[in-house]
Structures are given as C-alpha cells and as structure tokens.
Amino acid sequence: MDLEISITEAHALLSGDNPPLLLDVRELAEYATARINPSTHIPMGEIPGRALLELEEDAPILVLCHHGMRSLSVAAWLRQQGFERAQSVRGGIHAWSTSIDPTIPCY
C-alpha cells in the first residue's frame, strides 16, 4: 500500500460503501474554515498523545492537511506505530476544493 493516495482515489474510497476514516490533522482554525464531512479532527501536534488511544490500528485511515506535507509526516509516523493502512491524501484539502468540491473554501 502506497504511503500517499491521490485526491481522486481518496474521493472514490470515501464515496464507497465502507469508507475509511478521514483524519484531518490541521489546526482548529483551519478545520473551522474548511473541512470535509465526516472527518475526525486531531491536530498534528496532538497525534502522538491521541492516536494510540483514539484510532483503530487495523482500520484504513486517510490523513488530510492543507497541501499534503503534514499529512505525509503523520501517515509515516502512524505507519511506524503499526497503523499499516494509513495513507496521506496528496494535495490536501486545497486539491479537494479545487478538484472535487468547489463549495469547500480555499484558503
């Protein structure tokens, strides 16, 4: 399983019958500005203290941030912790709002 997934692949998975968890790792102000529902919000800085308590190790997880850099770091960290199905959404919410859903604000 690749560490990154394209925005179109993520959209297809999230639209399916058994969607993965969408984990948004942006800061609260960013999440308040633009978000994809449903999603789970855990800011990147809180991941080490919360991931093992709140996320299912065997579940597929798509990690999302603004442009894809933070989510790539978080997905790699999650994989090191045993979350082997964690993937970063390439391009982040910016790519989502420009390619998938223009009703989500760009910032």
MMTF fields as JSON, N, C-alpha, C and O atoms, coordinates in Angstrom:
{
  "mmtfVersion": "1.0.0",
  "mmtfProducer": "UNKNOWN",
  "numBonds": 427,
  "numAtoms": 428,
  "numGroups": 107,
  "numChains": 1,
  "numModels": 1,
  "chainsPerModel": [1],
  "groupsPerChain": [107],
  "chainIdList": ["A"],
  "bondAtomList": [4, 2, 8, 6, 12, 10, 16, 14, 20, 18, 24, 22, 28, 26, 32, 30, 36, 34, 40, 38, 44, 42, 48, 46, 52, 50, 56, 54, 60, 58, 64, 62, 68, 66, 72, 70, 76, 74, 80, 78, 84, 82, 88, 86, 92, 90, 96, 94, 100, 98, 104, 102, 108, 106, 112, 110, 116, 114, 120, 118, 124, 122, 128, 126, 132, 130, 136, 134, 140, 138, 144, 142, 148, 146, 152, 150, 156, 154, 160, 158, 164, 162, 168, 166, 172, 170, 176, 174, 180, 178, 184, 182, 188, 186, 192, 190, 196, 194, 200, 198, 204, 202, 208, 206, 212, 210, 216, 214, 220, 218, 224, 222, 228, 226, 232, 230, 236, 234, 240, 238, 244, 242, 248, 246, 252, 250, 256, 254, 260, 258, 264, 262, 268, 266, 272, 270, 276, 274, 280, 278, 284, 282, 288, 286, 292, 290, 296, 294, 300, 298, 304, 302, 308, 306, 312, 310, 316, 314, 320, 318, 324, 322, 328, 326, 332, 330, 336, 334, 340, 338, 344, 342, 348, 346, 352, 350, 356, 354, 360, 358, 364, 362, 368, 366, 372, 370, 376, 374, 380, 378, 384, 382, 388, 386, 392, 390, 396, 394, 400, 398, 404, 402, 408, 406, 412, 410, 416, 414, 420, 418, 424, 422],
  "bondOrderList": [1, 1, 1, 1, 1, 1, 1, 1, 1, 1, 1, 1, 1, 1, 1, 1, 1, 1, 1, 1, 1, 1, 1, 1, 1, 1, 1, 1, 1, 1, 1, 1, 1, 1, 1, 1, 1, 1, 1, 1, 1, 1, 1, 1, 1, 1, 1, 1, 1, 1, 1, 1, 1, 1, 1, 1, 1, 1, 1, 1, 1, 1, 1, 1, 1, 1, 1, 1, 1, 1, 1, 1, 1, 1, 1, 1, 1, 1, 1, 1, 1, 1, 1, 1, 1, 1, 1, 1, 1, 1, 1, 1, 1, 1, 1, 1, 1, 1, 1, 1, 1, 1, 1, 1, 1, 1],
  "groupList": [{"groupName": "MET", "atomNameList": ["N", "CA", "C", "O"], "elementList": ["N", "C", "C", "O"], "formalChargeList": [0, 0, 0, 0], "bondAtomList": [1, 0, 2, 1, 3, 2], "bondOrderList": [1, 1, 2], "singleLetterCode": "M", "chemCompType": "L-PEPTIDE LINKING"}, {"groupName": "ASP", "atomNameList": ["N", "CA", "C", "O"], "elementList": ["N", "C", "C", "O"], "formalChargeList": [0, 0, 0, 0], "bondAtomList": [1, 0, 2, 1, 3, 2], "bondOrderList": [1, 1, 2], "singleLetterCode": "D", "chemCompType": "L-PEPTIDE LINKING"}, {"groupName": "LEU", "atomNameList": ["N", "CA", "C", "O"], "elementList": ["N", "C", "C", "O"], "formalChargeList": [0, 0, 0, 0], "bondAtomList": [1, 0, 2, 1, 3, 2], "bondOrderList": [1, 1, 2], "singleLetterCode": "L", "chemCompType": "L-PEPTIDE LINKING"}, {"groupName": "GLU", "atomNameList": ["N", "CA", "C", "O"], "elementList": ["N", "C", "C", "O"], "formalChargeList": [0, 0, 0, 0], "bondAtomList": [1, 0, 2, 1, 3, 2], "bondOrderList": [1, 1, 2], "singleLetterCode": "E", "chemCompType": "L-PEPTIDE LINKING"}, {"groupName": "ILE", "atomNameList": ["N", "CA", "C", "O"], "elementList": ["N", "C", "C", "O"], "formalChargeList": [0, 0, 0, 0], "bondAtomList": [1, 0, 2, 1, 3, 2], "bondOrderList": [1, 1, 2], "singleLetterCode": "I", "chemCompType": "L-PEPTIDE LINKING"}, {"groupName": "SER", "atomNameList": ["N", "CA", "C", "O"], "elementList": ["N", "C", "C", "O"], "formalChargeList": [0, 0, 0, 0], "bondAtomList": [1, 0, 2, 1, 3, 2], "bondOrderList": [1, 1, 2], "singleLetterCode": "S", "chemCompType": "L-PEPTIDE LINKING"}, {"groupName": "THR", "atomNameList": ["N", "CA", "C", "O"], "elementList": ["N", "C", "C", "O"], "formalChargeList": [0, 0, 0, 0], "bondAtomList": [1, 0, 2, 1, 3, 2], "bondOrderList": [1, 1, 2], "singleLetterCode": "T", "chemCompType": "L-PEPTIDE LINKING"}, {"groupName": "ALA", "atomNameList": ["N", "CA", "C", "O"], "elementList": ["N", "C", "C", "O"], "formalChargeList": [0, 0, 0, 0], "bondAtomList": [1, 0, 2, 1, 3, 2], "bondOrderList": [1, 1, 2], "singleLetterCode": "A", "chemCompType": "L-PEPTIDE LINKING"}, {"groupName": "HIS", "atomNameList": ["N", "CA", "C", "O"], "elementList": ["N", "C", "C", "O"], "formalChargeList": [0, 0, 0, 0], "bondAtomList": [1, 0, 2, 1, 3, 2], "bondOrderList": [1, 1, 2], "singleLetterCode": "H", "chemCompType": "L-PEPTIDE LINKING"}, {"groupName": "GLY", "atomNameList": ["N", "CA", "C", "O"], "elementList": ["N", "C", "C", "O"], "formalChargeList": [0, 0, 0, 0], "bondAtomList": [1, 0, 2, 1, 3, 2], "bondOrderList": [1, 1, 2], "singleLetterCode": "G", "chemCompType": "PEPTIDE LINKING"}, {"groupName": "ASN", "atomNameList": ["N", "CA", "C", "O"], "elementList": ["N", "C", "C", "O"], "formalChargeList": [0, 0, 0, 0], "bondAtomList": [1, 0, 2, 1, 3, 2], "bondOrderList": [1, 1, 2], "singleLetterCode": "N", "chemCompType": "L-PEPTIDE LINKING"}, {"groupName": "PRO", "atomNameList": ["N", "CA", "C", "O"], "elementList": ["N", "C", "C", "O"], "formalChargeList": [0, 0, 0, 0], "bondAtomList": [1, 0, 2, 1, 3, 2], "bondOrderList": [1, 1, 2], "singleLetterCode": "P", "chemCompType": "L-PEPTIDE LINKING"}, {"groupName": "VAL", "atomNameList": ["N", "CA", "C", "O"], "elementList": ["N", "C", "C", "O"], "formalChargeList": [0, 0, 0, 0], "bondAtomList": [1, 0, 2, 1, 3, 2], "bondOrderList": [1, 1, 2], "singleLetterCode": "V", "chemCompType": "L-PEPTIDE LINKING"}, {"groupName": "ARG", "atomNameList": ["N", "CA", "C", "O"], "elementList": ["N", "C", "C", "O"], "formalChargeList": [0, 0, 0, 0], "bondAtomList": [1, 0, 2, 1, 3, 2], "bondOrderList": [1, 1, 2], "singleLetterCode": "R", "chemCompType": "L-PEPTIDE LINKING"}, {"groupName": "TYR", "atomNameList": ["N", "CA", "C", "O"], "elementList": ["N", "C", "C", "O"], "formalChargeList": [0, 0, 0, 0], "bondAtomList": [1, 0, 2, 1, 3, 2], "bondOrderList": [1, 1, 2], "singleLetterCode": "Y", "chemCompType": "L-PEPTIDE LINKING"}, {"groupName": "CYS", "atomNameList": ["N", "CA", "C", "O"], "elementList": ["N", "C", "C", "O"], "formalChargeList": [0, 0, 0, 0], "bondAtomList": [1, 0, 2, 1, 3, 2], "bondOrderList": [1, 1, 2], "singleLetterCode": "C", "chemCompType": "L-PEPTIDE LINKING"}, {"groupName": "TRP", "atomNameList": ["N", "CA", "C", "O"], "elementList": ["N", "C", "C", "O"], "formalChargeList": [0, 0, 0, 0], "bondAtomList": [1, 0, 2, 1, 3, 2], "bondOrderList": [1, 1, 2], "singleLetterCode": "W", "chemCompType": "L-PEPTIDE LINKING"}, {"groupName": "GLN", "atomNameList": ["N", "CA", "C", "O"], "elementList": ["N", "C", "C", "O"], "formalChargeList": [0, 0, 0, 0], "bondAtomList": [1, 0, 2, 1, 3, 2], "bondOrderList": [1, 1, 2], "singleLetterCode": "Q", "chemCompType": "L-PEPTIDE LINKING"}, {"groupName": "PHE", "atomNameList": ["N", "CA", "C", "O"], "elementList": ["N", "C", "C", "O"], "formalChargeList": [0, 0, 0, 0], "bondAtomList": [1, 0, 2, 1, 3, 2], "bondOrderList": [1, 1, 2], "singleLetterCode": "F", "chemCompType": "L-PEPTIDE LINKING"}],
  "groupTypeList": [0, 1, 2, 3, 4, 5, 4, 6, 3, 7, 8, 7, 2, 2, 5, 9, 1, 10, 11, 11, 2, 2, 2, 1, 12, 13, 3, 2, 7, 3, 14, 7, 6, 7, 13, 4, 10, 11, 5, 6, 8, 4, 11, 0, 9, 3, 4, 11, 9, 13, 7, 2, 2, 3, 2, 3, 3, 1, 7, 11, 4, 2, 12, 2, 15, 8, 8, 9, 0, 13, 5, 2, 5, 12, 7, 7, 16, 2, 13, 17, 17, 9, 18, 3, 13, 7, 17, 5, 12, 13, 9, 9, 4, 8, 7, 16, 5, 6, 5, 4, 1, 11, 6, 4, 11, 15, 14],
  "groupIdList": [1, 2, 3, 4, 5, 6, 7, 8, 9, 10, 11, 12, 13, 14, 15, 16, 17, 18, 19, 20, 21, 22, 23, 24, 25, 26, 27, 28, 29, 30, 31, 32, 33, 34, 35, 36, 37, 38, 39, 40, 41, 42, 43, 44, 45, 46, 47, 48, 49, 50, 51, 52, 53, 54, 55, 56, 57, 58, 59, 60, 61, 62, 63, 64, 65, 66, 67, 68, 69, 70, 71, 72, 73, 74, 75, 76, 77, 78, 79, 80, 81, 82, 83, 84, 85, 86, 87, 88, 89, 90, 91, 92, 93, 94, 95, 96, 97, 98, 99, 100, 101, 102, 103, 104, 105, 106, 107],
  "secStructList": [7, 7, 1, 3, 3, 7, 2, 2, 2, 2, 2, 2, 2, 2, 6, 1, 1, 1, 7, 7, 3, 3, 3, 3, 7, 1, 7, 2, 2, 2, 2, 2, 2, 1, 7, 7, 1, 1, 7, 3, 3, 7, 7, 4, 4, 4, 2, 2, 2, 2, 2, 2, 2, 2, 1, 7, 6, 6, 1, 7, 3, 3, 3, 3, 7, 1, 1, 1, 2, 2, 2, 2, 2, 2, 2, 2, 2, 2, 2, 2, 6, 6, 7, 6, 6, 3, 3, 3, 3, 6, 6, 2, 2, 2, 2, 2, 2, 2, 2, 6, 7, 6, 6, 1, 7, 7, 7],
  "xCoordList": [0.854, 0.0, 0.905, 1.799, 0.655, 1.44, 1.187, 0.107, 2.187, 2.041, 1.135, 0.477, 1.099, 0.227, -0.853, -0.676, -1.973, -3.092, -3.524, -3.484, -3.932, -4.37, -5.725, -6.46, -6.025, -7.296, -8.477, -9.513, -8.326, -9.422, -9.594, -10.72, -8.486, -8.587, -9.233, -10.063, -8.851, -9.438, -10.934, -11.719, -11.33, -12.75, -13.534, -14.625, -12.981, -13.66, -13.821, -14.887, -12.771, -12.857, -13.863, -14.65, -13.84, -14.742, -16.197, -17.115, -16.401, -17.759, -18.283, -19.45, -17.432, -17.808, -18.682, -19.048, -19.006, -19.888, -19.247, -19.942, -17.941, -17.243, -16.065, -14.912, -16.353, -15.289, -14.27, -14.604, -13.029, -12.009, -12.249, -13.07, -11.544, -11.57, -10.799, -9.679, -11.385, -10.698, -10.199, -10.99, -8.885, -8.249, -7.664, -6.71, -8.234, -7.781, -6.814, -7.185, -5.568, -4.53, -4.182, -3.154, -5.026, -4.787, -5.145, -5.755, -4.76, -5.079, -6.572, -7.249, -7.074, -8.501, -9.037, -10.115, -8.311, -8.773, -8.888, -9.813, -7.963, -8.026, -9.237, -9.966, -9.434, -10.555, -11.891, -12.851, -11.934, -13.159, -13.427, -14.58, -12.373, -12.501, -13.007, -13.871, -12.469, -12.812, -12.605, -11.566, -13.597, -13.455, -14.338, -15.295, -13.975, -14.745, -15.474, -14.865, -16.769, -17.555, -17.935, -18.26, -17.909, -17.451, -15.93, -15.33, -15.334, -13.901, -13.649, -14.453, -12.513, -12.059, -10.937, -9.982, -11.047, -10.048, -9.131, -9.568, -7.858, -6.811, -5.639, -4.971, -5.367, -4.242, -2.929, -2.725, -2.057, -0.799, -0.037, 0.482, 0.037, 0.779, 0.196, 0.885, -1.075, -1.73, -1.737, -2.147, -1.291, -1.316, -0.568, -1.12, 0.681, 1.393, 0.672, 0.758, -0.032, -0.721, -2.108, -2.645, -2.691, -4.07, -4.259, -5.223, -3.359, -3.566, -3.758, -4.69, -2.891, -2.969, -4.225, -4.679, -4.781, -5.991, -7.271, -8.28, -7.24, -8.473, -8.629, -9.735, -7.545, -7.615, -7.48, -6.795, -8.133, -8.052, -6.865, -6.766, -5.976, -4.734, -4.967, -4.2, -6.0, -6.25, -7.121, -7.277, -7.688, -8.609, -7.867, -6.771, -8.466, -7.88, -8.071, -9.155, -7.004, -7.031, -6.47, -5.357, -7.232, -6.742, -6.445, -7.33, -5.202, -4.763, -4.768, -4.242, -5.372, -5.57, -5.024, -5.179, -4.385, -3.982, -4.276, -5.154, -3.562, -3.83, -3.324, -4.091, -2.034, -1.444, -0.841, -0.459, -0.743, -0.255, 1.076, 1.517, 1.728, 3.02, 2.854, 3.49, 2.014, 1.781, 1.165, 1.541, 0.221, -0.435, 0.55, 0.429, 1.513, 2.522, 3.369, 3.669, 3.751, 4.522, 3.719, 4.243, 2.447, 1.595, 1.36, 1.427, 1.089, 0.866, 2.112, 2.006, 3.292, 4.542, 4.714, 5.106, 4.421, 4.523, 3.543, 3.898, 2.306, 1.307, 1.76, 1.588, 2.33, 2.826, 3.902, 3.929, 4.78, 5.828, 5.24, 5.857, 4.043, 3.376, 2.489, 1.841, 2.452, 1.671, 0.374, -0.352, 0.06, -1.147, -0.797, -0.592, -0.73, -0.205, -1.094, -0.657, -2.324, -3.251, -3.442, -4.386, -2.543, -2.6, -2.0, -0.942, -2.696, -2.217, -2.464, -3.453, -1.568, -1.703, -2.437, -2.183, -3.352, -4.073, -3.225, -3.097, -2.651, -1.788, -2.555, -3.631, -1.995, -2.613, -3.528, -3.876, -3.925, -4.71, -6.064, -6.611, -6.574, -7.906, -7.919, -8.96, -6.763, -6.689, -7.013, -7.809, -6.401, -6.681, -8.127, -8.766, -8.64, -10.037, -10.981, -11.903, -10.744, -11.654, -11.509, -12.471, -10.338, -10.173, -10.559, -10.92, -10.488, -10.759, -12.033, -12.641, -12.441, -13.573, -14.808, -15.897, -14.644, -15.795, -15.487, -14.934, -15.842, -15.548, -16.349, -16.104, -17.298, -18.031, -17.193, -17.504, -16.131, -15.216, -14.258, -13.58, -14.186, -13.359, -11.87, -11.346, -11.208, -9.737, -9.225, -9.848, -8.118, -7.511, -6.02, -5.318],
  "yCoordList": [-1.172, 0.0, 1.241, 1.375, 2.129, 3.357, 4.259, 4.232, 5.053, 5.981, 7.152, 7.725, 7.508, 8.596, 8.05, 7.031, 8.759, 8.412, 9.695, 10.774, 9.583, 10.766, 11.253, 10.521, 12.464, 13.061, 12.308, 12.131, 11.869, 11.136, 9.743, 9.264, 9.091, 7.789, 7.947, 7.13, 8.997, 9.257, 9.506, 8.989, 10.292, 10.593, 9.309, 9.116, 8.444, 7.178, 6.322, 5.753, 6.231, 5.435, 6.029, 5.3, 7.345, 7.999, 7.945, 8.05, 7.782, 7.683, 6.25, 6.017, 5.298, 3.888, 3.441, 4.224, 2.157, 1.561, 1.448, 1.527, 1.266, 1.095, 2.074, 1.661, 3.37, 4.384, 4.306, 3.924, 4.674, 4.731, 5.921, 6.788, 5.958, 7.114, 8.24, 8.033, 9.411, 10.596, 11.367, 11.907, 11.415, 12.058, 13.39, 13.429, 14.484, 15.835, 16.299, 16.381, 16.604, 16.943, 18.441, 18.839, 19.256, 20.701, 21.311, 20.661, 22.56, 23.27, 23.595, 23.581, 23.885, 24.115, 25.241, 25.1, 26.349, 27.464, 27.037, 27.459, 26.207, 25.711, 24.803, 24.895, 23.936, 22.996, 23.745, 23.347, 24.823, 25.626, 26.349, 26.599, 26.679, 27.404, 26.513, 26.916, 25.304, 24.387, 22.964, 22.635, 22.118, 20.711, 19.826, 20.272, 18.566, 17.531, 16.747, 16.292, 16.592, 15.828, 14.487, 14.42, 13.423, 13.377, 13.217, 12.59, 13.778, 13.614, 13.66, 14.177, 13.105, 13.151, 14.164, 14.094, 15.104, 16.164, 15.917, 15.91, 15.715, 15.661, 16.463, 15.999, 17.647, 18.44, 17.65, 16.821, 17.921, 17.187, 17.11, 16.049, 18.2, 18.221, 17.325, 16.978, 16.945, 16.09, 14.618, 13.768, 14.314, 12.931, 11.975, 10.933, 12.286, 11.308, 10.959, 9.824, 11.916, 11.651, 11.046, 10.492, 11.146, 10.706, 9.517, 8.766, 9.339, 8.328, 6.926, 6.221, 6.529, 5.166, 4.942, 3.808, 6.016, 5.917, 6.012, 5.402, 6.772, 7.102, 6.465, 6.434, 5.958, 5.399, 3.879, 3.333, 3.208, 1.753, 1.374, 1.794, 0.588, 0.228, -0.503, -0.319, -1.318, -2.113, -1.41, -1.915, -0.259, 0.428, 1.22, 1.725, 1.328, 2.217, 3.671, 4.063, 4.461, 5.863, 6.714, 6.471, 7.714, 8.702, 9.969, 10.521, 10.431, 11.599, 12.81, 12.766, 13.897, 15.098, 16.327, 16.465, 17.218, 18.523, 19.565, 19.349, 20.681, 21.736, 21.377, 21.391, 21.054, 20.747, 19.352, 18.935, 18.626, 17.264, 17.002, 15.854, 18.018, 17.799, 17.286, 16.304, 17.939, 17.47, 16.087, 15.23, 15.865, 14.557, 13.456, 12.328, 13.766, 12.784, 12.411, 11.237, 13.413, 13.146, 12.319, 11.379, 12.667, 11.939, 10.511, 9.575, 10.329, 8.977, 8.114, 6.941, 8.692, 7.943, 7.579, 6.458, 8.527, 8.254, 7.17, 6.259, 7.267, 6.252, 4.868, 3.882, 4.796, 3.512, 2.952, 1.749, 3.81, 3.367, 2.843, 2.026, 3.32, 2.896, 1.672, 1.212, 1.14, -0.062, 0.153, -0.808, 1.399, 1.687, 1.502, 2.477, 0.255, -0.07, 0.372, 0.365, 0.755, 1.159, 2.68, 3.171, 3.42, 4.885, 5.392, 4.935, 6.343, 6.955, 8.456, 8.918, 9.199, 10.645, 10.995, 10.404, 11.966, 12.432, 13.518, 14.626, 13.189, 14.096, 15.358, 15.271, 16.51, 17.776, 18.362, 19.541, 17.55, 18.026, 18.616, 18.38, 19.382, 19.957, 20.999, 21.264, 21.587, 22.546, 21.837, 22.336, 20.684, 19.921, 19.441, 19.414, 19.065, 18.613, 19.738, 19.514, 20.954, 22.062, 22.527, 23.044, 22.36, 22.783, 21.689, 21.997, 20.42, 19.328, 18.537, 18.011, 18.449, 17.585, 18.389, 18.161, 19.327, 20.049, 21.541, 21.968, 22.332, 23.768, 24.546, 25.735, 23.887, 24.585, 24.685, 25.478, 23.886, 23.973, 25.121, 25.136, 26.086, 27.269, 26.939, 26.082, 27.651, 27.621, 28.716, 29.769, 28.467, 29.488, 29.446, 30.226],
  "zCoordList": [0.0, 0.0, 0.0, 0.836, -0.943, -1.041, 0.163, 0.754, 0.516, 1.629, 1.264, 2.132, -0.024, -0.481, -1.404, -2.072, -1.419, -2.285, -2.991, -2.4, -4.243, -4.98, -4.474, -3.811, -4.792, -4.376, -5.013, -4.372, -6.26, -6.917, -6.309, -6.171, -5.946, -5.278, -3.905, -3.506, -3.187, -1.867, -1.992, -1.197, -2.98, -3.193, -3.467, -2.929, -4.296, -4.605, -3.352, -3.121, -2.55, -1.315, -0.339, 0.263, -0.18, 0.77, 0.312, 1.126, -0.985, -1.533, -1.544, -1.862, -1.202, -1.26, -0.106, 0.771, -0.135, 0.866, 2.249, 3.262, 2.297, 3.563, 3.611, 3.496, 3.782, 3.667, 4.808, 5.93, 4.501, 5.542, 6.462, 6.163, 7.563, 8.447, 7.767, 7.301, 7.71, 7.208, 8.42, 9.193, 8.579, 9.722, 9.286, 8.51, 9.783, 9.449, 10.531, 11.702, 10.144, 11.113, 11.113, 11.661, 10.508, 10.502, 11.849, 12.698, 12.031, 13.269, 13.312, 12.284, 14.504, 14.7, 13.813, 13.236, 13.691, 12.849, 11.389, 10.694, 10.919, 9.539, 9.365, 8.377, 10.329, 10.285, 10.311, 9.652, 11.075, 11.145, 9.824, 9.472, 9.107, 7.838, 6.715, 5.936, 6.635, 5.54, 6.012, 6.585, 5.77, 6.154, 5.29, 4.658, 5.294, 4.601, 5.679, 6.647, 5.508, 6.474, 5.886, 4.701, 6.657, 8.035, 8.089, 7.217, 9.097, 9.332, 10.835, 11.611, 11.213, 12.597, 12.666, 11.892, 13.588, 13.697, 14.887, 16.038, 14.588, 15.607, 15.058, 14.134, 15.593, 15.083, 15.137, 16.023, 14.185, 14.059, 15.382, 15.729, 16.112, 17.366, 18.446, 19.406, 18.294, 19.273, 18.884, 19.675, 17.681, 17.191, 18.114, 18.465, 18.529, 19.368, 20.669, 21.138, 21.247, 22.502, 22.357, 23.316, 21.17, 20.998, 20.056, 20.202, 19.1, 18.057, 18.619, 18.234, 19.516, 20.043, 20.882, 21.034, 21.422, 22.237, 21.414, 21.768, 20.316, 19.598, 18.224, 17.684, 17.65, 16.3, 16.342, 17.207, 15.409, 15.31, 14.442, 13.289, 14.998, 14.315, 12.991, 12.046, 12.912, 11.705, 10.667, 9.556, 11.008, 10.116, 9.044, 9.287, 7.857, 6.853, 7.287, 7.719, 7.167, 7.588, 6.464, 5.996, 6.027, 5.081, 5.866, 6.52, 5.803, 6.569, 5.653, 4.541, 6.135, 5.328, 6.047, 7.261, 5.293, 5.814, 4.735, 3.899, 4.738, 3.771, 2.376, 1.414, 2.264, 0.954, 0.853, -0.24, 1.95, 1.902, 2.58, 2.624, 3.106, 3.755, 5.195, 5.578, 5.979, 7.348, 7.342, 8.142, 6.444, 6.399, 6.013, 6.489, 5.165, 4.795, 6.015, 6.232, 6.805, 8.028, 9.019, 9.618, 9.195, 10.14, 9.654, 10.451, 8.374, 7.849, 8.039, 8.399, 7.797, 8.002, 9.476, 9.8, 10.364, 11.803, 12.218, 12.965, 11.732, 12.059, 11.595, 12.312, 10.414, 9.919, 10.85, 11.113, 11.344, 12.272, 13.582, 14.264, 13.925, 15.156, 14.946, 15.887, 13.728, 13.462, 12.713, 12.458, 12.352, 11.571, 10.094, 9.371, 9.655, 8.334, 7.184, 6.033, 7.468, 6.407, 6.358, 5.738, 7.014, 6.979, 5.669, 5.236, 5.047, 3.809, 3.848, 4.416, 3.25, 3.144, 1.851, 0.802, 1.94, 0.759, 0.088, 0.61, -1.069, -1.808, -2.231, -2.822, -1.924, -2.306, -1.253, -1.321, -0.273, 0.859, 0.499, -0.578, 1.431, 1.247, 0.139, -0.462, -0.129, -1.236, -2.557, -3.353, -2.782, -4.0, -4.016, -5.068, -2.85, -2.767, -3.198, -3.982, -2.681, -3.001, -4.447, -5.015, -5.059, -6.451, -7.449, -8.585, -7.043, -7.987, -7.722, -8.655, -6.467, -6.111, -5.702, -6.228, -4.77, -4.211, -4.07, -3.056, -5.081, -5.032, -3.975, -3.769, -3.308, -2.242, -0.976, -0.087, -0.886, 0.247, -0.009, -1.036, 0.905, 0.66, 0.552, 1.264, -0.364, -0.437, 0.491, 0.626, 1.111, 1.974, 1.835, 2.478]
}
